[in-house]
């Protein structure tokens, strides 16, 4: 298969599969040799088979737009991202280190706030945090862990350095697509899986079940686990139903649950009420309990916070965990690691500027054409601006937003994200990408072997989110020399 040397010359960044001279990296050699050996008609047939499988299995996501909510088939590019086990091992150690520190931070913030008293974390950041929940003060969940599931977004810059772009600690999504990508790739490229030592990812749902079961307030019994979904119109509903089915858990909406006068949660079944031990919630804090948060919510369960505070049910991720899911708080994670663990961060943050500080705000305003500016609590690529690709009018409008609410904005340099080849019109072309591994924590920790690679399918685009036109790739961690 031909490589577009013209497009690669225009990108000039680190490529995950190819060297600067466009030769295969060692881990990618078998893959690229294989792709070169099959004809275009065969490859087209396999791509069409992948697309047909996605449609037949109903693997979709929802795009919210002014024109309405649109269900789209999950976009999968059939050229995988490939990394070696040797390269991956220190990354997963760094991910465990990071989540350990974040959970220590969250537990501290809702209890002693020692990190604030010691001057390591500013009280003004906490005061203005929209995700700090006073209703959670004084609580310590089992194992002291608030964020049981974390999706950490990693990027690689042009020099090959891997950075943490952000931590997703509220209701991180995407893991079902990682699992389905692998199943589809096994179907269309079975020969590669027989001849290459590609490490598995399909143990995730077992690990997720074990992690959730460890949270049960009734450890001697077989725990009853429920996945709490907002319903079929949520963009990640496919994932909610998929994970519930894979774990053998109940898939429930708020109306399926009830809390009694003893603060115990039950699911309504055709044979009567059944006690629920653990809730894997996929709805935001504001909607989980109308008694405590939004009184108009019809998605949650009245009394759920009472049951949680009483220790009668576990909730993952715990309410209030989002206090650390903030792009301003993100900038303090290296200090958290040093403060709580007395270790240097294994994975660096992207250099960042906080608009809440006058000198950094002025720098951002004066250099907005060279920076990416993000709101503290948006996700999915919404509400941000890539200054170098915006019009002057767009930059001016964003400057006014910064001046109006400095705490809500932070900025980072525009990274030249790494690329990997994608097939466009029968040619391999470079497309920018990131990686979202998933980390679990209760009594023990677990990191997926790779993660969900998201790819910007438009030429030159840096926006990888599926809601913004991005696609995905299977991620192969390869054990070399075995």
Secondary structure, DSSP 8 states (H G I E B T S, - for coil): --B-HHHHHHH-S-BSSB-TTS-B-GGGHHHHHHHHHS-HHHHHHHHHHHHHHHHHTT-EEEEEETTEEEEEE--EEEEEEEEEHHHHHHHHHHHHHHHHHHHHHHHHHTTT-HHHHTTSS-HHHHHT-TT--GGGTT---GGG-S-SEEEEEEEE-TTS-EEEEEEE-SS---HHHHHHHHHHHHHH-HHHHHHS-B---TTHHHHHHHHHHHT-S-TTS---EEEE---TTSTTHHHHHHHHHHHT-EEE-GGGEEE-TTS-EEEEETTEEEE--EEEE-S-HHHH-TTTS-TT-SSS-TTHHHHHHTTSSEEES-TTGGGG--TTGGGGHHHHIIIII----SSEE--EEETTSHHHHHHHHHTGGGEEEEESS--TTTT-EEGGGS-HHHHHHHHHHHHH-GGGEEEEE-----EEEEEETTEEEEEEEEEEEEEEESSSEEE-SS-EEEE--STT-----GGGT-EEEEEEEE-TT-
